[in-house]
């Protein structure tokens, strides 16, 4: 969102498509959509929330994103219908 949607390079729908539907098609994985009876893998995010990268989960001790102000924050991740992350 910070570098593609806010400057107007992509719409939010184009970004979501490029990060969900297109990779699923590329790797022939039956994902990237919401449909009754299918696997419930979802991500819920607030596209307007501004936050600064501080703590993150990584084996590396540094990151080019540390201290960076970003727009859009993941609030919940649901995998196979189970909440696996919640902010």
Phi and psi in radians as a Rosetta constraint file:
Dihedral C 1 N 2 CA 2 C 2 CIRCULARHARMONIC -0.997 0.35
Dihedral N 2 CA 2 C 2 N 3 CIRCULARHARMONIC -0.838 0.35
Dihedral C 2 N 3 CA 3 C 3 CIRCULARHARMONIC -1.794 0.35
Dihedral N 3 CA 3 C 3 N 4 CIRCULARHARMONIC -0.156 0.35
Dihedral C 3 N 4 CA 4 C 4 CIRCULARHARMONIC -2.081 0.35
Dihedral N 4 CA 4 C 4 N 5 CIRCULARHARMONIC -0.777 0.35
Dihedral C 4 N 5 CA 5 C 5 CIRCULARHARMONIC -1.439 0.35
Dihedral N 5 CA 5 C 5 N 6 CIRCULARHARMONIC -0.859 0.35
Dihedral C 5 N 6 CA 6 C 6 CIRCULARHARMONIC -1.047 0.35
Dihedral N 6 CA 6 C 6 N 7 CIRCULARHARMONIC -0.726 0.35
Dihedral C 6 N 7 CA 7 C 7 CIRCULARHARMONIC -1.311 0.35
Dihedral N 7 CA 7 C 7 N 8 CIRCULARHARMONIC -0.157 0.35
Dihedral C 7 N 8 CA 8 C 8 CIRCULARHARMONIC 1.620 0.35
Dihedral N 8 CA 8 C 8 N 9 CIRCULARHARMONIC 0.176 0.35
Dihedral C 8 N 9 CA 9 C 9 CIRCULARHARMONIC -1.177 0.35
Dihedral N 9 CA 9 C 9 N 10 CIRCULARHARMONIC -0.734 0.35
Dihedral C 9 N 10 CA 10 C 10 CIRCULARHARMONIC -2.313 0.35
Dihedral N 10 CA 10 C 10 N 11 CIRCULARHARMONIC 2.676 0.35
Dihedral C 10 N 11 CA 11 C 11 CIRCULARHARMONIC -1.413 0.35
Dihedral N 11 CA 11 C 11 N 12 CIRCULARHARMONIC 2.885 0.35
Dihedral C 11 N 12 CA 12 C 12 CIRCULARHARMONIC -1.077 0.35
Dihedral N 12 CA 12 C 12 N 13 CIRCULARHARMONIC -0.648 0.35
Dihedral C 12 N 13 CA 13 C 13 CIRCULARHARMONIC -1.178 0.35
Dihedral N 13 CA 13 C 13 N 14 CIRCULARHARMONIC -0.665 0.35
Dihedral C 13 N 14 CA 14 C 14 CIRCULARHARMONIC -1.130 0.35
Dihedral N 14 CA 14 C 14 N 15 CIRCULARHARMONIC -0.708 0.35
Dihedral C 14 N 15 CA 15 C 15 CIRCULARHARMONIC -1.105 0.35
Dihedral N 15 CA 15 C 15 N 16 CIRCULARHARMONIC -0.806 0.35
Dihedral C 15 N 16 CA 16 C 16 CIRCULARHARMONIC -1.068 0.35
Dihedral N 16 CA 16 C 16 N 17 CIRCULARHARMONIC -0.746 0.35
Dihedral C 16 N 17 CA 17 C 17 CIRCULARHARMONIC -1.066 0.35
Dihedral N 17 CA 17 C 17 N 18 CIRCULARHARMONIC -0.771 0.35
Dihedral C 17 N 18 CA 18 C 18 CIRCULARHARMONIC -1.218 0.35
Dihedral N 18 CA 18 C 18 N 19 CIRCULARHARMONIC -0.381 0.35
Dihedral C 18 N 19 CA 19 C 19 CIRCULARHARMONIC -1.762 0.35
Dihedral N 19 CA 19 C 19 N 20 CIRCULARHARMONIC -0.107 0.35
Dihedral C 19 N 20 CA 20 C 20 CIRCULARHARMONIC -2.244 0.35
Dihedral N 20 CA 20 C 20 N 21 CIRCULARHARMONIC -1.190 0.35
Dihedral C 20 N 21 CA 21 C 21 CIRCULARHARMONIC -1.134 0.35
Dihedral N 21 CA 21 C 21 N 22 CIRCULARHARMONIC -0.862 0.35
Dihedral C 21 N 22 CA 22 C 22 CIRCULARHARMONIC -1.082 0.35
Dihedral N 22 CA 22 C 22 N 23 CIRCULARHARMONIC -0.823 0.35
Dihedral C 22 N 23 CA 23 C 23 CIRCULARHARMONIC -1.090 0.35
Dihedral N 23 CA 23 C 23 N 24 CIRCULARHARMONIC -0.652 0.35
Dihedral C 23 N 24 CA 24 C 24 CIRCULARHARMONIC -1.085 0.35
Dihedral N 24 CA 24 C 24 N 25 CIRCULARHARMONIC -0.749 0.35
Dihedral C 24 N 25 CA 25 C 25 CIRCULARHARMONIC -1.139 0.35
Dihedral N 25 CA 25 C 25 N 26 CIRCULARHARMONIC -0.756 0.35
Dihedral C 25 N 26 CA 26 C 26 CIRCULARHARMONIC -1.019 0.35
Dihedral N 26 CA 26 C 26 N 27 CIRCULARHARMONIC -0.726 0.35
Dihedral C 26 N 27 CA 27 C 27 CIRCULARHARMONIC -1.717 0.35
Dihedral N 27 CA 27 C 27 N 28 CIRCULARHARMONIC 0.191 0.35
Dihedral C 27 N 28 CA 28 C 28 CIRCULARHARMONIC 0.934 0.35
Dihedral N 28 CA 28 C 28 N 29 CIRCULARHARMONIC 0.780 0.35
Dihedral C 28 N 29 CA 29 C 29 CIRCULARHARMONIC -1.830 0.35
Dihedral N 29 CA 29 C 29 N 30 CIRCULARHARMONIC 2.322 0.35
Dihedral C 29 N 30 CA 30 C 30 CIRCULARHARMONIC -1.391 0.35
Dihedral N 30 CA 30 C 30 N 31 CIRCULARHARMONIC 1.213 0.35
Dihedral C 30 N 31 CA 31 C 31 CIRCULARHARMONIC -2.518 0.35
Dihedral N 31 CA 31 C 31 N 32 CIRCULARHARMONIC 3.127 0.35
Dihedral C 31 N 32 CA 32 C 32 CIRCULARHARMONIC 1.688 0.35
Dihedral N 32 CA 32 C 32 N 33 CIRCULARHARMONIC 0.261 0.35
Dihedral C 32 N 33 CA 33 C 33 CIRCULARHARMONIC -2.624 0.35
Dihedral N 33 CA 33 C 33 N 34 CIRCULARHARMONIC 2.886 0.35
Dihedral C 33 N 34 CA 34 C 34 CIRCULARHARMONIC -1.984 0.35
Dihedral N 34 CA 34 C 34 N 35 CIRCULARHARMONIC 2.138 0.35
Dihedral C 34 N 35 CA 35 C 35 CIRCULARHARMONIC -2.648 0.35
Dihedral N 35 CA 35 C 35 N 36 CIRCULARHARMONIC 2.402 0.35
Dihedral C 35 N 36 CA 36 C 36 CIRCULARHARMONIC -0.994 0.35
Dihedral N 36 CA 36 C 36 N 37 CIRCULARHARMONIC 2.351 0.35
Dihedral C 36 N 37 CA 37 C 37 CIRCULARHARMONIC 1.508 0.35
Dihedral N 37 CA 37 C 37 N 38 CIRCULARHARMONIC -0.112 0.35
Dihedral C 37 N 38 CA 38 C 38 CIRCULARHARMONIC -1.717 0.35
Dihedral N 38 CA 38 C 38 N 39 CIRCULARHARMONIC 2.925 0.35
Dihedral C 38 N 39 CA 39 C 39 CIRCULARHARMONIC -1.046 0.35
Dihedral N 39 CA 39 C 39 N 40 CIRCULARHARMONIC 2.305 0.35
Dihedral C 39 N 40 CA 40 C 40 CIRCULARHARMONIC -1.661 0.35
Dihedral N 40 CA 40 C 40 N 41 CIRCULARHARMONIC 1.496 0.35
Dihedral C 40 N 41 CA 41 C 41 CIRCULARHARMONIC -1.897 0.35
Dihedral N 41 CA 41 C 41 N 42 CIRCULARHARMONIC 1.919 0.35
Dihedral C 41 N 42 CA 42 C 42 CIRCULARHARMONIC -2.362 0.35
Dihedral N 42 CA 42 C 42 N 43 CIRCULARHARMONIC 2.719 0.35
Dihedral C 42 N 43 CA 43 C 43 CIRCULARHARMONIC -2.282 0.35
Dihedral N 43 CA 43 C 43 N 44 CIRCULARHARMONIC 2.265 0.35
Dihedral C 43 N 44 CA 44 C 44 CIRCULARHARMONIC -1.941 0.35
Dihedral N 44 CA 44 C 44 N 45 CIRCULARHARMONIC 2.225 0.35
Dihedral C 44 N 45 CA 45 C 45 CIRCULARHARMONIC -2.426 0.35
Dihedral N 45 CA 45 C 45 N 46 CIRCULARHARMONIC 2.780 0.35
Dihedral C 45 N 46 CA 46 C 46 CIRCULARHARMONIC -1.837 0.35
Dihedral N 46 CA 46 C 46 N 47 CIRCULARHARMONIC 1.866 0.35
Dihedral C 46 N 47 CA 47 C 47 CIRCULARHARMONIC -1.202 0.35
Dihedral N 47 CA 47 C 47 N 48 CIRCULARHARMONIC -0.267 0.35
Dihedral C 47 N 48 CA 48 C 48 CIRCULARHARMONIC -1.733 0.35
Dihedral N 48 CA 48 C 48 N 49 CIRCULARHARMONIC -0.172 0.35
Dihedral C 48 N 49 CA 49 C 49 CIRCULARHARMONIC -1.253 0.35
Dihedral N 49 CA 49 C 49 N 50 CIRCULARHARMONIC 2.287 0.35
Dihedral C 49 N 50 CA 50 C 50 CIRCULARHARMONIC -1.799 0.35
Dihedral N 50 CA 50 C 50 N 51 CIRCULARHARMONIC 2.311 0.35
Dihedral C 50 N 51 CA 51 C 51 CIRCULARHARMONIC -2.589 0.35
Dihedral N 51 CA 51 C 51 N 52 CIRCULARHARMONIC 2.817 0.35
Dihedral C 51 N 52 CA 52 C 52 CIRCULARHARMONIC -1.955 0.35
Dihedral N 52 CA 52 C 52 N 53 CIRCULARHARMONIC 2.271 0.35
Dihedral C 52 N 53 CA 53 C 53 CIRCULARHARMONIC -1.184 0.35
Dihedral N 53 CA 53 C 53 N 54 CIRCULARHARMONIC 2.067 0.35
Dihedral C 53 N 54 CA 54 C 54 CIRCULARHARMONIC -2.144 0.35
Dihedral N 54 CA 54 C 54 N 55 CIRCULARHARMONIC -1.461 0.35
Dihedral C 54 N 55 CA 55 C 55 CIRCULARHARMONIC -1.507 0.35
Dihedral N 55 CA 55 C 55 N 56 CIRCULARHARMONIC 2.441 0.35
Dihedral C 55 N 56 CA 56 C 56 CIRCULARHARMONIC -2.631 0.35
Dihedral N 56 CA 56 C 56 N 57 CIRCULARHARMONIC 2.769 0.35
Dihedral C 56 N 57 CA 57 C 57 CIRCULARHARMONIC -1.655 0.35
Dihedral N 57 CA 57 C 57 N 58 CIRCULARHARMONIC 1.974 0.35
Dihedral C 57 N 58 CA 58 C 58 CIRCULARHARMONIC -2.821 0.35
Dihedral N 58 CA 58 C 58 N 59 CIRCULARHARMONIC 2.659 0.35
Dihedral C 58 N 59 CA 59 C 59 CIRCULARHARMONIC -1.354 0.35
Dihedral N 59 CA 59 C 59 N 60 CIRCULARHARMONIC -0.358 0.35
Dihedral C 59 N 60 CA 60 C 60 CIRCULARHARMONIC -1.407 0.35
Dihedral N 60 CA 60 C 60 N 61 CIRCULARHARMONIC 2.651 0.35
Dihedral C 60 N 61 CA 61 C 61 CIRCULARHARMONIC -1.660 0.35
Dihedral N 61 CA 61 C 61 N 62 CIRCULARHARMONIC -0.070 0.35
Dihedral C 61 N 62 CA 62 C 62 CIRCULARHARMONIC -2.365 0.35
Dihedral N 62 CA 62 C 62 N 63 CIRCULARHARMONIC 2.862 0.35
Dihedral C 62 N 63 CA 63 C 63 CIRCULARHARMONIC -2.709 0.35
Dihedral N 63 CA 63 C 63 N 64 CIRCULARHARMONIC 2.476 0.35
Dihedral C 63 N 64 CA 64 C 64 CIRCULARHARMONIC -1.183 0.35
Dihedral N 64 CA 64 C 64 N 65 CIRCULARHARMONIC -0.241 0.35
Dihedral C 64 N 65 CA 65 C 65 CIRCULARHARMONIC -1.569 0.35
Dihedral N 65 CA 65 C 65 N 66 CIRCULARHARMONIC -0.231 0.35
Dihedral C 65 N 66 CA 66 C 66 CIRCULARHARMONIC -1.041 0.35
Dihedral N 66 CA 66 C 66 N 67 CIRCULARHARMONIC 2.221 0.35
Dihedral C 66 N 67 CA 67 C 67 CIRCULARHARMONIC 1.491 0.35
Dihedral N 67 CA 67 C 67 N 68 CIRCULARHARMONIC -0.077 0.35
Dihedral C 67 N 68 CA 68 C 68 CIRCULARHARMONIC -1.413 0.35
Dihedral N 68 CA 68 C 68 N 69 CIRCULARHARMONIC 2.436 0.35
Dihedral C 68 N 69 CA 69 C 69 CIRCULARHARMONIC -1.537 0.35
Dihedral N 69 CA 69 C 69 N 70 CIRCULARHARMONIC 2.192 0.35
Dihedral C 69 N 70 CA 70 C 70 CIRCULARHARMONIC -2.150 0.35
Dihedral N 70 CA 70 C 70 N 71 CIRCULARHARMONIC 2.689 0.35
Dihedral C 70 N 71 CA 71 C 71 CIRCULARHARMONIC -1.878 0.35
Dihedral N 71 CA 71 C 71 N 72 CIRCULARHARMONIC 2.346 0.35
Dihedral C 71 N 72 CA 72 C 72 CIRCULARHARMONIC 1.650 0.35
Dihedral N 72 CA 72 C 72 N 73 CIRCULARHARMONIC 2.173 0.35
Dihedral C 72 N 73 CA 73 C 73 CIRCULARHARMONIC -2.389 0.35
Dihedral N 73 CA 73 C 73 N 74 CIRCULARHARMONIC 2.340 0.35
Dihedral C 73 N 74 CA 74 C 74 CIRCULARHARMONIC -1.224 0.35
Dihedral N 74 CA 74 C 74 N 75 CIRCULARHARMONIC 2.286 0.35
Dihedral C 74 N 75 CA 75 C 75 CIRCULARHARMONIC -1.842 0.35
Dihedral N 75 CA 75 C 75 N 76 CIRCULARHARMONIC -0.622 0.35
Dihedral C 75 N 76 CA 76 C 76 CIRCULARHARMONIC -2.603 0.35
Dihedral N 76 CA 76 C 76 N 77 CIRCULARHARMONIC 2.522 0.35
Dihedral C 76 N 77 CA 77 C 77 CIRCULARHARMONIC -2.154 0.35
Dihedral N 77 CA 77 C 77 N 78 CIRCULARHARMONIC 2.239 0.35
Dihedral C 77 N 78 CA 78 C 78 CIRCULARHARMONIC -2.078 0.35
Dihedral N 78 CA 78 C 78 N 79 CIRCULARHARMONIC 2.173 0.35
Dihedral C 78 N 79 CA 79 C 79 CIRCULARHARMONIC -2.154 0.35
Dihedral N 79 CA 79 C 79 N 80 CIRCULARHARMONIC 2.156 0.35
Dihedral C 79 N 80 CA 80 C 80 CIRCULARHARMONIC 0.939 0.35
Dihedral N 80 CA 80 C 80 N 81 CIRCULARHARMONIC 0.602 0.35
Dihedral C 80 N 81 CA 81 C 81 CIRCULARHARMONIC 1.464 0.35
Dihedral N 81 CA 81 C 81 N 82 CIRCULARHARMONIC 0.017 0.35
Dihedral C 81 N 82 CA 82 C 82 CIRCULARHARMONIC -1.942 0.35
Dihedral N 82 CA 82 C 82 N 83 CIRCULARHARMONIC 2.330 0.35
Dihedral C 82 N 83 CA 83 C 83 CIRCULARHARMONIC -1.227 0.35
Dihedral N 83 CA 83 C 83 N 84 CIRCULARHARMONIC 2.074 0.35
Dihedral C 83 N 84 CA 84 C 84 CIRCULARHARMONIC -1.896 0.35
Dihedral N 84 CA 84 C 84 N 85 CIRCULARHARMONIC -0.232 0.35
Dihedral C 84 N 85 CA 85 C 85 CIRCULARHARMONIC -2.601 0.35
Dihedral N 85 CA 85 C 85 N 86 CIRCULARHARMONIC 2.420 0.35
Dihedral C 85 N 86 CA 86 C 86 CIRCULARHARMONIC -2.555 0.35
Dihedral N 86 CA 86 C 86 N 87 CIRCULARHARMONIC 2.259 0.35
